[in-house]
Amino acid sequence: MKVELNSPSATLLPAGRSVKQVSTGSTTATQGAAQDRTTFHSDSLSVTSLTSQAMSSPEIRQDKVDTLSQSVNNGTYQLDATRIAGAIVDSKSE
């Protein structure tokens, strides 16, 4: 998909808290053709909710970080390729 920034249909979206809709394409090109549409929505309730979610997430488990850092520095940290591959496959199937 190529985006023409200098085309007459390219517009800048003003910043604001209301719902903005941007649509591209021409409805006269072909009747019944699907039209691409994007909606941006931001309100203080969702921002507040996301902020409280982030603030309530667990803090860094410094003891784990220190243990792993020490293992890496000592050269004793071992990677298990089979477990890594399994975790990659499992994450792709979700």
KAFEN-V762716 format. One record per residue. RES is the residue in one letter. PSI is psi in whole degrees, -180 to 180 (NA if undefined). Layout:
res->{RES | RES}
psi->{PSI | PSI}
This chain:
res->{M | K | V | E | L | N | S | P | S | A | T | L | L | P | A | G | R | S | V | K | Q | V | S | T | G | S | T | T | A | T | Q | G | A | A | Q | D | R | T | T | F | H | S | D | S | L | S | V | T | S | L | T | S | Q | A | M | S | S | P | E | I | R | Q | D | K | V | D | T | L | S | Q | S | V | N | N | G | T | Y | Q | L | D | A | T | R | I | A | G | A | I | V | D | S | K | S | E}
psi->{129 | 132 | 121 | 106 | -21 | 6 | 156 | -23 | -9 | 126 | 158 | 139 | 127 | 147 | 139 | 178 | 5 | 169 | 131 | 138 | 136 | 128 | 146 | 162 | 169 | 132 | -15 | -9 | -54 | 135 | 140 | -1 | 145 | 144 | 131 | 139 | 138 | 138 | 129 | 131 | 131 | 128 | 161 | -28 | -45 | -36 | -43 | -42 | -45 | -38 | -45 | -35 | -45 | -39 | -25 | -3 | 153 | 147 | 172 | 132 | 85 | -34 | -40 | -43 | -45 | -43 | -46 | -41 | -42 | -41 | -42 | -46 | -35 | -13 | 16 | -3 | 123 | 133 | 140 | 102 | -35 | -43 | -38 | -48 | -42 | -40 | -37 | -46 | -44 | -39 | -29 | -22 | -4 | NA}
